[in-house]
Amino acid sequence: MVGRIIAIDGHASTGKSSLAKYLSKEFNCIHINSGSMYRAITLYMINNNLIKYVDKDIDYLLSKLSDIRIEFKEVDDKLKLFLNEKNIEKDLNSLSVSNEVSNIAAIPEIRTKLVKLQREIDRSKGVIMDGRDIGSVVFPNADLKLFLTASIKVRAKRRYDELIKKGANITLIDVINNIEDRDHKDSNRKTSPLVIDDDAIVIDNTNKTIPDQVELIKEIVKSTFYN
Ligand code: CDP
């Protein structure tokens, strides 16, 4: 994997990050969850009472962007996201962040800031990056592009179980609505919409466990990189 890039894009809550985490161990490379960067900016906007400006005054909202510093730092051998020096990863997947993130991610200036950071990440060990536009925009020359999808029922149930385990007070319907809304917004925004790239390999993981997917991708990597 040294110096190589694997892009994993796909629909909301298809387990891209969990899969990428396993694969990065397998291939001894780094993993970057680009969605966590969009979520971190959204969290900042919510916590600082700025989210209302998405519709009202986008220039004012953008004037606050320079106050936001996003970095990945190694903690216990893993890369963790820091927002203005604070490790806030545990707050990123809440439904309140999920309900706003696609509006924030549709703003071109915010995408420009984050795409720049994503391209600056040290790729010497190899990188697996997951998101929505990794193969289409961030790394169009990625060595391998995967696109994950799954039935809405399975995606919602997985995310619901994950959030309930963390003690969230939500219903399955809340999660279904959020996933459908994000898929719609992410696929229909003007800047870098979610698309299936021509050279991406589509994996429907409705009936696949993570170990199933890891085995499948190891085979794909073998035939793509080492043939
Ligand atoms: O894990 P999940 O599929 O729920 O989403 P995520 O990867 O954490 O991404 C959250 C949101 O960030 C997405 O719904 C998109 O609106 C946005 N996103 C994006 O626009 N571009 C990316 N490369 C990654 C995420």
Residues whose N, C-alpha, C, O or C-beta is under 5 A from the ligand:
A	BS01	CDP	H11 A12 S13 T14 S34 G35 S36 Y38 V101 S102 A105 D130 G131 R132 D133 R182 D186
